[in-house]
Amino acid sequence: MPKMKTNRAAAKRFKITGTGRVRRSKGGLNHCMQEKSRKRCRRLRKNDMVDGTFEKRIKLMLPYG
């Protein structure tokens, strides 16, 4: 059997945790920073979890994740 291909775009954006949940980074931290408060920028730096409804789809794109 041939190897399954990992979706490279998904691999750069998501990581699978030890418990099997999907971790993602928060959006909105690339530009227009002067309008955002320091508190907001600090919160955006932290990682977030993907919603359960999308987890199955993302895991299909990351077969070896």
Backbone as CSV, one residue per row, in Angstrom:
resi,resn,N_x,N_y,N_z,CA_x,CA_y,CA_z,C_x,C_y,C_z
1,MET,0.839,-1.200,0.000,0.000,0.000,0.000,0.877,1.254,0.000
2,PRO,0.495,2.267,-0.765,1.251,3.524,-0.711,0.957,4.280,0.581
3,LYS,1.880,5.158,0.918,1.683,5.971,2.109,0.575,6.988,1.859
4,MET,-0.104,7.377,2.940,-1.119,8.423,2.834,-0.417,9.770,2.870
5,LYS,-0.942,10.727,2.117,-0.331,12.061,2.070,-0.928,12.957,3.143
6,THR,-0.056,13.674,3.826,-0.475,14.674,4.798,-0.754,15.964,4.049
7,ASN,-1.846,16.629,4.382,-2.135,17.943,3.821,-1.182,18.937,4.479
8,ARG,-0.261,19.483,3.694,0.796,20.325,4.248,0.260,21.636,4.830
9,ALA,-0.810,22.168,4.229,-1.398,23.403,4.759,-1.956,23.160,6.158
10,ALA,-2.599,22.010,6.356,-3.159,21.672,7.667,-2.047,21.370,8.667
11,ALA,-0.976,20.730,8.204,0.131,20.373,9.094,0.805,21.620,9.674
12,LYS,0.813,22.715,8.894,1.429,23.949,9.367,0.540,24.700,10.355
13,ARG,-0.755,24.420,10.323,-1.699,25.168,11.152,-2.177,24.440,12.397
14,PHE,-2.178,23.119,12.379,-2.753,22.339,13.477,-1.765,21.334,14.044
15,LYS,-1.909,21.048,15.337,-1.134,19.993,15.998,-2.119,19.135,16.781
16,ILE,-1.839,17.848,16.858,-2.679,16.948,17.637,-2.071,16.842,19.034
17,THR,-2.884,17.021,20.056,-2.399,16.934,21.434,-2.293,15.470,21.856
18,GLY,-1.735,15.239,23.019,-1.583,13.881,23.533,-2.903,13.186,23.773
19,THR,-3.936,13.971,24.094,-5.253,13.381,24.339,-6.062,13.224,23.058
20,GLY,-5.507,13.682,21.915,-6.190,13.504,20.641,-6.998,14.690,20.180
21,ARG,-6.968,15.804,20.921,-7.664,17.006,20.483,-6.778,17.768,19.505
22,VAL,-7.371,18.697,18.772,-6.624,19.451,17.769,-6.404,20.873,18.281
23,ARG,-5.137,21.282,18.273,-4.757,22.604,18.757,-4.512,23.533,17.564
24,ARG,-4.890,24.790,17.714,-4.673,25.784,16.668,-4.258,27.096,17.314
25,SER,-3.623,27.958,16.517,-3.301,29.284,17.038,-4.428,30.240,16.670
26,LYS,-4.542,31.315,17.409,-5.611,32.279,17.176,-5.231,33.218,16.041
27,GLY,-6.222,33.669,15.315,-5.996,34.587,14.200,-6.014,36.033,14.656
28,GLY,-5.556,36.916,13.778,-5.640,38.340,14.039,-4.420,38.923,14.708
29,LEU,-3.257,38.312,14.506,-2.046,38.795,15.177,-0.978,39.207,14.154
30,ASN,-1.372,39.461,12.915,-0.384,39.749,11.880,-0.243,41.213,11.510
31,HIS,-1.338,41.957,11.463,-1.226,43.362,11.075,-2.302,44.170,11.785
32,CYS,-2.238,45.494,11.606,-3.138,46.447,12.299,-3.001,46.310,13.818
33,MET,-1.771,46.168,14.272,-1.547,45.934,15.699,-1.769,47.192,16.536
34,GLN,-1.608,48.378,15.930,-1.732,49.597,16.730,-3.160,49.823,17.224
35,GLU,-4.139,49.233,16.553,-5.533,49.380,16.999,-5.900,48.391,18.106
36,LYS,-5.100,47.334,18.259,-5.415,46.306,19.250,-4.692,46.607,20.563
37,SER,-5.378,46.360,21.666,-4.783,46.636,22.974,-3.726,45.590,23.302
38,ARG,-2.857,45.908,24.241,-1.819,44.964,24.661,-2.443,43.708,25.242
39,LYS,-3.515,43.915,25.995,-4.212,42.792,26.616,-4.761,41.845,25.549
40,ARG,-5.313,42.417,24.492,-5.872,41.620,23.401,-4.781,40.857,22.661
41,CYS,-3.647,41.513,22.398,-2.521,40.859,21.723,-1.972,39.712,22.554
42,ARG,-1.930,39.900,23.870,-1.454,38.861,24.771,-2.366,37.641,24.708
43,ARG,-3.666,37.880,24.683,-4.635,36.778,24.609,-4.537,36.037,23.281
44,LEU,-4.265,36.785,22.201,-4.177,36.168,20.875,-2.944,35.278,20.722
45,ARG,-1.909,35.515,21.538,-0.692,34.703,21.452,-0.915,33.270,21.909
46,LYS,-1.883,33.067,22.796,-2.113,31.738,23.349,-2.793,30.831,22.337
47,ASN,-2.566,29.533,22.479,-3.194,28.568,21.587,-4.628,28.303,21.994
48,ASP,-5.391,27.785,21.054,-6.798,27.496,21.274,-7.070,26.097,20.724
49,MET,-8.203,25.531,21.090,-8.586,24.221,20.572,-9.589,24.387,19.437
50,VAL,-9.519,23.473,18.481,-10.473,23.461,17.376,-11.807,22.941,17.902
51,ASP,-12.897,23.476,17.392,-14.226,23.026,17.792,-14.414,21.556,17.432
52,GLY,-15.143,20.849,18.250,-15.352,19.413,18.053,-15.966,19.043,16.726
53,THR,-16.764,19.946,16.144,-17.410,19.648,14.868,-16.411,19.599,13.712
54,PHE,-15.254,20.242,13.861,-14.240,20.255,12.811,-13.130,19.244,13.034
55,GLU,-13.046,18.678,14.234,-11.921,17.804,14.575,-11.767,16.621,13.619
56,LYS,-12.857,15.974,13.290,-12.791,14.786,12.428,-12.244,15.146,11.052
57,ARG,-12.677,16.295,10.511,-12.211,16.731,9.192,-10.719,17.023,9.183
58,ILE,-10.245,17.662,10.242,-8.831,18.020,10.315,-7.973,16.778,10.503
59,LYS,-8.458,15.833,11.293,-7.705,14.597,11.513,-7.577,13.774,10.230
60,LEU,-8.540,13.889,9.316,-8.423,13.216,8.011,-7.272,13.807,7.198
61,MET,-7.030,15.103,7.363,-5.940,15.757,6.641,-4.582,15.467,7.274
62,LEU,-4.573,15.027,8.529,-3.331,14.717,9.246,-3.323,13.232,9.630
63,PRO,-3.112,12.333,8.677,-3.238,10.907,8.978,-2.213,10.391,9.990
64,TYR,-1.044,11.043,10.073,-0.011,10.564,10.994,0.165,11.525,12.167
65,GLY,-0.802,12.378,12.406,-0.703,13.394,13.456,-0.897,12.838,14.836
